Amino acid sequence: MNQVNHLYIHIPFCKHICWYCDFKRSLSDDKTKSQYIDLLIKELNDKYKNHKFKTIYVGGGTPNCLNHDLYRLLNKLSNHLQDDYEFTIECNPEFITDKQIKEFVNCKVNRISLGVQSTNDNILKQIGRKHTIKDVENAINIIKNNITNFSIDLIYGFNEQTIEDIQKDFEFINKYKIPHVSFYSLEIKDNSIYGKMNYHINEVDIEDKLKFIERKFSELGYIRYEVSNWCRDLSLTSKHNLAYWNSADWIGMGYGAFGFENLDYYNVSGSSLNWNVEHHKLTEEELYQQVFIMGLRTIYGLDLNNELHNKAYQYYKNKLDKKQISIKNNHIVAKNLNTIDNILIDLI
């Protein structure tokens, strides 16, 4: 088996369902959750017994709502890390305790991705979140006492959200000197509660909010290294997500996970305790499309010293709009991350 350096594990369990979410998630009993963790550990033992990864990302769902069963999994994963590793887990603020974070550290977790979404309690209620800003502040104080590398997720584009609300988000970011922020534009997916409610986004409002967000990050000295991601220093980028954006291979495990290995893009479907893997072998054109779609999202762009990136460039060389890209230090980069869709339309 070829060495794959990146592992994503999906935990599909939540205590409640947020209105905007369409990830694989369910409200399940403790027995099901424990059996699910057993399945993950068995797969690790059967397929990847001696395999070590540069990055491991445990996402969901809400992984940190599991406690004891989660620690069993993390302890197992701690034996599958290379020396210079990044080990991330997604967390909801309301479940974080000092004991929980110390357990994470004992299992070699060195990065937390915290689902904040908004610092306005009224908006949090309206979108189906159960935590409050006090929960977030408590969680961040605990995290900062134990782990230096962490990120928060925020969302912009809710009709109920004002520029003043986003200004409060930035006051919070500045107060706590958040190392890394993922600030996502709201998307309405058919399978989400919002989708079923026919919730409509104001596109003009979205653009205005993005301009404001870009300006505020710039004022605070944050670097926008990807369409939706900013950090205080480039040493704090998400190394796991950079693997996706660079079209590196990664293993996906657990119900709801996606993986990409040897041109095989697959997803784990079925149910919580009965998984089916659906495979899609990418054609040459699909692969090169993926390289451009993902690679142009970052300030690093496509590395022409990378064989795959170079092949994709040669394939699309004559279709690229030279006004919207530049080649610097043998890297193809988009001149404006906000207009990459225009570049990709010509390719696709």
Salt bridges, closest charged atoms under 4 A:
ASP38 OD1 - ARG72 NH1 2.97
GLU43 OE2 - LYS47 NZ 3.73
ASP46 OD2 - LYS42 NZ 2.61
ASP69 OD1 - ARG72 NH2 2.88
GLU94 OE1 - HIS131 ND1 3.70
ASP98 OD2 - LYS102 NZ 2.94
GLU103 OE2 - LYS99 NZ 3.69
GLU171 OE1 - LYS168 NZ 3.81
ASP205 OD2 - LYS209 NZ 2.69
GLU214 OE2 - ARG224 NH1 2.75
GLU219 OE2 - ARG215 NH1 3.16
GLU219 OE1 - LYS216 NZ 3.06
GLU226 OE2 - ARG297 NE 2.52
ASP264 OD2 - HIS279 ND1 2.60
GLU286 OE1 - HIS280 NE2 3.08
ASP303 OD1 - HIS331 NE2 3.75
GLU307 OE2 - LYS311 NZ 3.46
